[in-house]
Amino acid sequence: MKQIVVEGKKREVPDGMTYLELAKEYQKNYSHDIVLVLENGKMRELFRKVEDDSTVTFLTTGHIDGHKTYKRSATLLLLKAIFDVAGKEVVTGIKVHFSVSQGYYCTSRYLAPDDKFLAGVQARMEELVSQSIPIRKKTIPVEEAIENFSRRGMTDKAKLFWYRRSSTVNIYELDGFEDYYYGYMVPDTGYLKYFRLIPYDEGFVLEFPPAKTPETFGPFKPEQKLFMTLKNSTKWSEVLEVATIGALNEQITCGKIGDIILAQEAIMEKQLGNIAAQIASQKDKKLIMIAGPSSSGKTTFSHRLSIQLLAHGLRPHPIAVDNYFVEREDTPKDEEGNYNFECLGAMDIDLFNTQMSALLGGEEVSMPTFNFLTGKKEYKGNTLKLGAEDVLVIEGIHCLNDALSHSLPKENKFKIYLSALTQLNIDEHNRIATTDGRLIRRMVRDARTRGAGAKKTISMWASVRRGEDENIFPYQGDADVMFNSALIYELSVLKQYAEPLLLGIRQGEPEYTEAKRLLKFLNYFQGIDSNLVPNNSILREFIGGSYFNV
C-alpha cells in the first residue's frame, strides 16, 4: 500500500494503482472531467501509477492546463480521423495554424475541405470517441523519430527533432496512428466528446467549448480583422521559409538569420508606412488611438509610427493615457482589496476629454505628468497646441473603448489595435500560444526595467490576462487597423534572457510548473546573438538597447 494525500486528506492506495483509477473515485466531486493531476506540484498524465508519499491535486477541463490538454488531444483525434477518411497523403498536408474564435484554423495542402469532407471526418471522430480508444505514449530515440516522420512526409517534425538536444522523443499513438505533441494528453478518446468542424475561409476550424463552460459551445465568433492579420503574418513566415521552429533553427545554423531579421524588420516598417499613409490621406484624423495587451510593444510602435507620420508631412505628438490616472486615493480596488489600475474607473476620464477637446479646438493646454511614487498628477510647464498638420498619438489600454473618449468626435479618431500574434509554429500540428510569447517578453522586460523576477511576472500573469479580457479584447474589432508586433525570430533572442530567470524558480514554489514548461519550450530554439537586433526594433523594448526611450 502507498500513503498519499488527496484533496487535503491522507489515505492509502494499493500498489500499482493509476491516477486514472484514482480520478474515477473523485470525479463525482468535480463539475468537469478530470484530465490531469498535479503530483507534488508536477503535472502528470492519468495513465501514470500513483507514487508513494504524493500530494495529489486534480485538474479538469475547466482548468487552463486541462483545457489545453483537451484541445491538444482533440487535434490528434482530428488527424487520426482524416487519416482514416482520406488516407496518408492527405493527412500529411494538414496544418494547424492559429486560434480562431474558440478553435484552431486548419488548412489542407491536397484537397478543399468542403462540407462533405468535414461531415465524413466529424462522423469518424465521433465514432472514435464512442469507442474510448486509449491514447498511448511511448518514448523512442530521436534518430528513429526523425526517420519515421521523414518517411511519413511530416518534414516539419523531422526538422524540429534534428535540433533537439535530448536523445529521446515522446510519441503519442491512437489506434495505430502516431504523432508528436508538445504537452500532455487525455487517457482515451472517450474524453473528447465536445468539438465541431466549421468550414472557414480556405480551410476549416476545429472548435471547442471555452474553458469556462467546457461542455457547452458558445456562438462561433471569428474576428475577421484579427484573422486576416494572422493569415497575412503566416503568409510572410512561409515566404521567408520560417513557418516552424525547425525551419528557424535551420536558418540560424546555416548563418542566414541576419537576412531573415532584416527582412522581417523591413516587412514591419513597410506596414507602419502603410498605416501612416492611410492616416495622412484622411485629413480629419487628429487622434491616433493605440491599444493592445501587455507586452505588445505599444511604446516602440508609437515612436516608429510617429517617424512614419513625420515622413508623410504630419507632426505627431505622443500622449500617454497613463498620465491621466485619477489620484491614488480615488483609484478603485479589486475584490482582493488591491488597487485596480487596469479598469476604466482608474482613469480621469473627464480631464482627458476636456483637454483633448480643447486641443482639437486649437487651445493651448497644460499637459499633466502622473507621478507614480506620489500617486498624483503634476504639471511641469509642458504645454501643447495643435497646428494644422499636428496629430496626437495616444497610447493606452482603453484607447479603443469609446467610453474613454466619449466626448471626442468619432470622425477625428483613427484606432489601431496592436498585439504580438505569434506566427511561428512548433511544427505542422503544434502551435505556439500568443500568450506564451507575450509572457516571455514581459518576463524579460520586468527583470530589466523593474528588477522583478520571473516568479513575480508569472504569479501576476493570470490577473493581467483577466484585465485584458475585460478592458482590451472586447474592443479589438472596433480598430481601423490591426498590427502584429510579433517577430518571427524573437524567441531565439529572448531565450538567452529568459532561461536564467526561469531557472531561479525553485521546486515547490507555485510558479515552478509553469517555469518548467517554458524552459522545455525554449529548449526547442537555437539562440540568436542580440547584437543582430536593430536598435529601433520592437524587440529592443524588452531586451534593452533601444534607440527610443522605452
C-alpha positions in Angstrom: 0.0 0.0 0.0 1.1 3.6 -0.7 0.4 6.6 1.6 -0.8 9.7 -0.3 -2.7 13.0 0.3 -5.7 13.7 -1.9 -7.8 16.9 -1.5 -6.0 17.6 1.7 -6.8 14.2 3.3 -4.4 11.3 3.9 -5.3 7.9 2.5 -3.9 4.6 1.4 -4.0 3.2 -2.2 -2.9 -0.2 -3.5 0.4 -0.7 -5.2 0.1 -0.3 -8.9 -2.9 2.0 -8.9 -3.0 4.5 -11.7 -4.1 8.2 -11.4 -6.8 7.3 -13.8 -8.3 4.8 -11.3 -7.9 7.3 -8.5 -9.5 10.1 -10.6 -12.6 8.0 -11.2 -13.1 7.7 -7.4 -13.1 11.5 -7.1 -14.8 12.5 -10.3 -18.2 12.9 -8.6 -16.7 15.9 -6.7 -16.0 17.8 -9.9 -18.3 19.5 -12.4 -15.9 18.8 -15.3 -13.9 15.8 -16.4 -10.6 15.2 -14.6 -7.8 15.0 -17.3 -4.6 15.6 -15.4 -3.1 15.5 -11.9 -0.6 17.6 -10.0 1.7 15.2 -8.2 3.8 17.2 -5.6 3.3 20.2 -7.8 4.3 18.4 -11.0 1.8 17.9 -13.8 1.2 14.2 -14.6 -0.9 12.3 -17.1 -3.6 9.9 -15.7 -2.0 6.7 -17.1 0.9 7.1 -14.6 1.0 5.0 -11.4 0.4 6.7 -8.1 3.7 7.5 -6.3 4.2 6.9 -2.6 4.1 10.0 -0.3 2.5 12.1 -3.1 0.2 15.1 -2.6 -2.3 15.0 -5.4 -4.5 17.7 -6.9 -6.8 17.0 -9.9 -7.1 19.3 -12.9 -10.2 19.3 -15.0 -11.1 20.6 -18.5 -12.2 23.8 -16.7 -8.6 24.5 -15.7 -6.4 26.2 -18.2 -3.9 23.3 -18.4 -6.7 20.8 -18.5 -8.4 22.7 -21.3 -5.1 22.8 -23.3 -4.8 19.1 -22.8 -8.3 18.6 -24.2 -7.6 20.7 -27.3 -4.3 19.0 -27.9 -5.9 15.6 -27.7 -8.8 16.6 -29.9 -6.2 17.7 -32.6 -4.8 14.1 -32.5 -8.3 12.8 -32.9 -8.9 15.0 -35.9 -5.8 13.9 -37.7 -6.5 10.2 -37.0 -10.0 10.7 -38.4 -8.6 12.4 -41.5 -6.1 9.6 -41.9 -8.9 7.1 -41.8 -11.2 9.0 -44.1 -8.8 10.4 -46.7 -5.5 8.5 -46.3 -1.9 9.1 -45.5 -1.1 11.7 -48.2 -4.0 14.0 -47.2 -3.1 13.9 -43.5 0.5 15.0 -44.2 -0.9 18.1 -45.9 -3.0 19.2 -42.9 -1.6 22.2 -41.0 -2.9 23.6 -37.7 -2.2 27.4 -37.9 -3.6 29.6 -35.1 -6.7 30.3 -33.0 -10.0 31.4 -34.4 -12.9 32.0 -32.1 -12.6 29.1 -29.6 -10.9 26.8 -32.1 -7.9 26.1 -34.4 -7.8 27.2 -38.0 -6.6 24.4 -40.2 -5.8 24.0 -43.9 -5.2 21.2 -46.3 -2.5 21.2 -49.0 -4.1 18.4 -51.0 -7.8 19.0 -51.0 -10.5 21.6 -50.5 -12.2 20.7 -47.1 -15.8 21.0 -48.2 -18.9 20.2 -46.3 -18.9 16.6 -47.5 -15.3 16.0 -46.4 -15.8 17.7 -43.0 -19.0 15.7 -42.4 -17.1 12.5 -43.0 -14.3 13.5 -40.7 -16.7 14.6 -37.9 -18.6 11.3 -38.2 -15.3 9.3 -37.9 -14.2 11.4 -34.9 -17.5 10.7 -33.2 -17.1 7.0 -33.9 -13.6 7.0 -32.4 -15.0 8.9 -29.3 -17.7 6.3 -28.8 -15.1 3.5 -28.7 -13.0 5.1 -25.9 -9.7 4.1 -27.6 -6.6 4.6 -25.4 -4.1 7.3 -26.3 -0.7 5.7 -25.6 2.6 7.4 -25.0 5.9 5.8 -26.0 9.5 7.0 -25.9 11.7 6.4 -28.9 15.3 7.5 -29.9 15.4 10.9 -31.6 17.0 9.3 -34.7 14.1 6.9 -35.0 11.6 9.8 -34.7 13.4 11.7 -37.5 13.4 8.7 -39.8 9.7 7.8 -39.1 8.3 11.3 -39.6 10.5 11.9 -42.7 9.2 8.7 -44.2 5.6 9.8 -43.5 6.1 13.2 -45.1 5.9 15.1 -41.8 9.1 17.1 -42.5 8.5 19.9 -40.1 8.6 17.4 -37.2 11.7 15.7 -38.6 13.4 19.1 -38.8 12.3 20.0 -35.3 13.9 16.8 -33.8 17.1 17.3 -35.8 18.0 20.2 -33.5 16.7 18.5 -30.3 19.3 18.2 -27.5 17.5 15.3 -25.8 18.3 11.8 -27.1 14.6 10.6 -27.0 11.2 11.8 -28.1 7.8 11.1 -26.6 5.3 10.0 -29.3 1.5 9.5 -28.9 -0.3 6.7 -30.6 -4.0 6.4 -31.3 -5.2 3.2 -32.9 -2.1 2.8 -34.9 -1.7 6.5 -35.9 1.4 8.1 -34.4 2.1 11.8 -33.9 4.2 14.1 -31.8 2.6 16.7 -29.4 4.1 19.3 -27.2 2.3 18.7 -23.9 0.1 16.2 -22.2 -2.9 14.1 -23.4 -6.1 12.7 -22.1 -6.2 8.9 -21.4 -8.6 7.9 -24.2 -10.9 9.2 -26.9 -14.0 8.9 -24.7 -13.0 12.1 -23.0 -13.2 14.1 -26.3 -17.0 14.4 -26.7 -17.2 18.2 -27.4 -15.9 19.5 -30.7 -17.3 20.7 -34.1 -15.8 21.3 -37.5 -16.7 24.5 -39.2 -15.8 25.5 -42.8 -14.0 28.8 -42.8 -12.0 30.8 -45.4 -9.7 28.5 -47.3 -9.8 25.8 -44.6 -11.8 24.9 -41.5 -11.9 25.4 -37.8 -11.8 22.7 -35.2 -13.8 24.4 -32.5 -14.1 23.5 -28.8 -16.2 24.8 -25.9 -14.5 27.5 -23.8 -12.7 26.6 -20.6 -15.4 28.4 -18.5 -18.1 26.1 -19.9 -16.1 23.1 -21.3 -19.3 21.1 -22.1 -21.2 23.9 -23.8 -20.5 25.7 -27.1 -20.9 29.4 -27.5 -21.6 31.0 -30.8 -18.9 30.8 -33.5 -17.4 34.3 -33.4 -14.5 34.7 -35.8 -12.9 38.2 -35.7 -12.3 38.8 -39.4 -9.8 41.6 -39.0 -7.8 39.6 -36.5 -8.0 36.5 -38.7 -6.7 38.4 -41.7 -3.8 39.9 -39.7 -2.8 36.4 -38.6 -3.2 35.0 -42.0 -1.1 37.7 -43.6 1.6 37.2 -41.0 1.5 33.4 -41.6 1.9 34.1 -45.3 5.1 36.1 -44.7 6.5 33.4 -42.5 6.0 31.0 -45.4 7.6 33.4 -47.9 10.6 33.7 -45.6 10.6 29.9 -45.2 10.5 30.1 -41.4 7.0 28.9 -40.6 8.2 26.5 -37.9 10.8 26.3 -35.2 12.8 23.6 -37.1 12.9 25.9 -40.2 14.0 28.9 -38.0 16.8 26.7 -36.4 17.9 25.7 -39.9 18.3 29.4 -40.9 20.3 30.1 -37.7 22.7 27.2 -38.1 23.2 28.0 -41.8 24.2 31.5 -40.9 21.3 33.1 -42.8 19.4 34.5 -39.8 20.8 38.1 -40.3 18.9 38.3 -43.6 15.8 36.9 -42.0 15.9 39.6 -39.3 16.4 42.4 -41.7 13.6 41.1 -44.0 11.2 40.8 -41.0 12.0 44.3 -39.8 11.6 45.6 -43.4 8.2 44.0 -43.6 7.2 45.6 -40.4 8.5 49.0 -41.4 6.5 48.8 -44.7 3.3 48.0 -42.8 4.0 51.0 -40.5 4.4 53.2 -43.6 1.1 52.0 -45.0 -0.7 52.9 -41.8 0.9 56.3 -41.8 -0.1 56.8 -45.4 -3.7 55.8 -44.5 -3.8 58.3 -41.7 -2.3 61.1 -43.8 -4.8 60.6 -46.5 -7.7 61.4 -44.1 -7.2 65.0 -43.0 -9.8 64.8 -40.3 -7.9 62.1 -38.3 -6.3 64.0 -35.4 -6.5 61.4 -32.7 -4.4 58.2 -33.3 -5.7 55.9 -30.6 -3.4 52.9 -29.9 -4.3 50.0 -27.7 -3.1 46.4 -27.1 -2.5 43.8 -24.5 0.5 43.6 -22.2 3.9 43.3 -23.9 2.7 44.1 -27.4 5.3 46.8 -27.8 3.0 49.8 -27.8 5.6 52.3 -26.8 8.1 51.4 -29.6 5.2 51.1 -32.1 4.1 54.6 -31.2 7.6 56.0 -31.7 8.1 54.2 -35.1 4.6 55.2 -36.3 5.4 58.8 -35.3 8.5 58.8 -37.5 6.5 57.5 -40.4 3.9 60.2 -39.8 6.7 62.8 -40.0 7.8 61.3 -43.3 4.2 61.8 -44.5 4.2 65.5 -43.6 2.4 65.3 -40.3 3.6 66.5 -36.8 2.9 63.8 -34.2 2.7 64.5 -30.5 2.8 61.4 -28.1 0.2 61.3 -25.4 0.4 58.6 -22.7 -3.0 57.9 -21.2 -1.2 56.7 -18.1 -0.7 60.4 -17.3 -4.4 60.6 -16.8 -4.8 58.3 -13.8 -7.1 59.5 -11.0 -5.3 60.4 -7.8 -4.2 57.3 -5.9 -6.8 57.7 -3.1 -9.6 57.7 -5.8 -8.4 54.6 -7.5 -10.9 51.7 -7.5 -10.0 48.5 -5.8 -10.5 44.9 -6.9 -12.2 42.1 -5.0 -9.0 41.4 -3.1 -8.7 45.0 -1.9 -5.8 45.9 -4.2 -5.8 49.0 -6.4 -7.2 48.2 -9.8 -5.1 50.3 -12.2 -6.4 48.5 -15.3 -10.1 49.3 -15.0 -11.6 52.3 -16.8 -12.5 53.8 -13.4 -8.8 54.3 -12.7 -8.7 57.0 -15.4 -9.5 60.6 -15.1 -11.9 60.5 -18.0 -13.3 64.0 -17.5 -9.9 65.6 -17.6 -8.8 63.6 -20.6 -11.9 64.5 -22.6 -11.7 68.2 -21.6 -8.1 68.5 -22.6 -8.3 66.6 -25.8 -11.4 68.6 -26.8 -9.5 71.8 -26.1 -6.6 70.7 -28.2 -8.9 69.9 -31.1 -10.4 73.4 -30.7 -7.0 75.0 -31.2 -6.5 75.9 -27.5 -3.2 75.7 -25.7 -3.3 73.1 -22.9 -1.0 72.4 -19.9 -0.3 68.7 -20.0 -0.2 66.5 -16.8 2.5 64.0 -15.8 1.5 61.3 -13.4 3.9 60.7 -10.5 3.6 57.0 -9.8 5.5 57.4 -6.5 3.2 60.0 -5.0 0.1 58.8 -6.9 -0.7 62.4 -8.1 -0.7 64.3 -11.3 1.9 67.0 -11.7 2.1 70.0 -14.0 5.7 70.8 -15.1 5.1 73.5 -17.6 4.6 71.1 -20.6 2.1 72.8 -22.9 0.7 71.8 -26.2 -1.2 73.5 -29.0 -2.1 71.8 -32.3 -1.3 73.3 -35.7 -2.9 72.3 -39.0 -0.6 69.3 -39.6 -0.4 68.2 -36.0 -1.8 64.9 -34.7 -2.0 63.3 -31.3 -0.6 59.7 -31.0 -2.4 58.5 -27.9 -1.4 55.2 -26.3 -3.2 53.3 -23.5 -5.1 50.1 -22.8 -8.5 51.8 -23.1 -7.9 53.7 -26.3 -10.3 51.5 -28.4 -13.1 51.9 -25.8 -15.2 55.0 -26.7 -16.1 55.4 -23.1 -12.6 56.8 -22.5 -13.0 59.4 -25.3 -16.8 59.7 -25.2 -17.0 63.5 -26.0 -14.5 63.4 -28.8 -15.8 63.2 -32.4 -15.6 59.8 -33.9 -14.5 61.2 -37.3 -11.4 62.5 -35.6 -10.3 59.1 -34.3 -8.1 56.6 -36.0 -8.0 53.4 -33.9 -5.1 50.9 -34.0 -5.1 47.5 -32.2 -1.6 46.2 -31.6 -0.7 42.7 -30.4 2.1 40.2 -30.6 0.4 37.4 -32.6 2.9 34.6 -32.9 3.0 33.4 -36.5 5.7 30.7 -35.8 4.5 27.2 -35.1 6.4 24.4 -33.4 5.6 22.0 -36.3 2.6 21.1 -38.6 0.3 20.3 -35.7 1.6 22.1 -32.7 1.0 25.9 -32.5 2.7 28.4 -30.2 0.3 30.3 -28.0 0.4 34.0 -28.5 0.2 34.4 -24.7 3.4 32.5 -24.3 5.3 34.9 -26.5 3.9 37.9 -24.6 4.6 36.3 -21.2 8.3 35.7 -22.1 8.6 39.3 -23.4 7.2 40.7 -20.2 9.3 38.5 -18.0 12.5 39.8 -19.7 11.4 43.4 -19.6 10.2 43.2 -16.0 13.6 41.9 -14.9 15.5 44.6 -16.9 13.4 47.6 -16.0 11.7 46.8 -12.7 14.1 44.3 -11.1 11.2 41.8 -10.9 12.0 38.1 -11.1 10.2 35.6 -13.3 8.3 34.3 -10.3 6.5 37.6 -9.8 5.8 38.0 -13.5 4.3 34.5 -13.7 2.3 35.0 -10.5 0.7 38.2 -11.8 0.0 36.9 -15.3 -3.5 35.4 -14.6 -4.6 38.8 -13.2 -3.1 40.6 -16.2 -4.9 38.3 -18.6 -8.2 38.9 -16.8 -7.7 42.6 -17.2 -7.1 42.2 -20.9 -10.3 40.1 -21.3 -12.3 42.9 -19.6 -10.7 46.0 -21.0 -8.9 45.3 -24.3 -10.1 42.2 -26.2 -13.8 43.2 -26.3 -12.9 46.3 -28.3 -10.3 44.9 -30.8 -12.9 44.6 -33.5 -13.5 48.3 -33.4 -10.0 49.1 -34.7 -9.5 50.7 -38.1 -6.2 48.8 -38.4 -4.6 45.8 -36.7 -0.9 45.4 -36.4 1.1 42.3 -35.5 4.2 43.2 -33.5 5.5 39.6 -33.1 8.8 39.0 -34.8 9.4 35.5 -36.2 12.9 35.3 -34.8 12.3 36.9 -31.4 12.0 33.8 -29.2 15.5 32.7 -30.2 16.8 36.1 -28.9 14.6 36.1 -25.8 15.7 32.6 -24.9 19.1 33.7 -23.5 17.5 36.3 -21.3 14.5 34.2 -20.1 16.2 30.9 -19.2 18.3 32.2 -16.3 15.2 33.9 -14.9 13.1 30.8 -15.1 15.9 28.6 -13.6 15.7 30.9 -10.5 12.2 29.5 -9.6 12.6 26.6 -7.2 10.7 23.3 -7.0 7.8 23.6 -4.5 7.0 27.2 -5.5 3.6 27.7 -7.1 5.2 29.1 -10.3 7.6 26.1 -10.7 5.3 24.1 -13.0 4.9 27.0 -15.4 8.6 27.8 -15.3 9.5 24.2 -16.2 7.0 24.2 -19.1 8.5 27.4 -20.5 12.1 26.1 -20.1 11.1 23.0 -22.0 9.5 25.1 -24.7 12.6 27.4 -25.1 14.8 24.4 -25.3 13.5 23.9 -28.9 15.2 27.1 -30.1 18.7 27.7 -31.2 19.9 31.1 -29.8 20.5 34.3 -31.8 23.0 36.9 -30.8 21.1 40.0 -29.7 23.6 42.3 -31.4 21.9 41.3 -34.6 18.7 43.0 -33.5 18.3 46.6 -34.9 18.2 49.4 -32.4 14.7 50.5 -33.5 13.2 47.0 -33.3 10.2 46.5 -31.1 12.2 43.6 -29.5 14.6 46.2 -28.1 11.7 47.4 -25.8 12.1 44.2 -23.9 15.8 43.3 -24.1 17.2 46.8 -23.9 19.4 48.9 -26.2 16.6 50.7 -28.0 17.1 53.9 -29.9 13.9 55.1 -28.3 13.4 56.0 -24.6 11.5 52.8 -23.7 
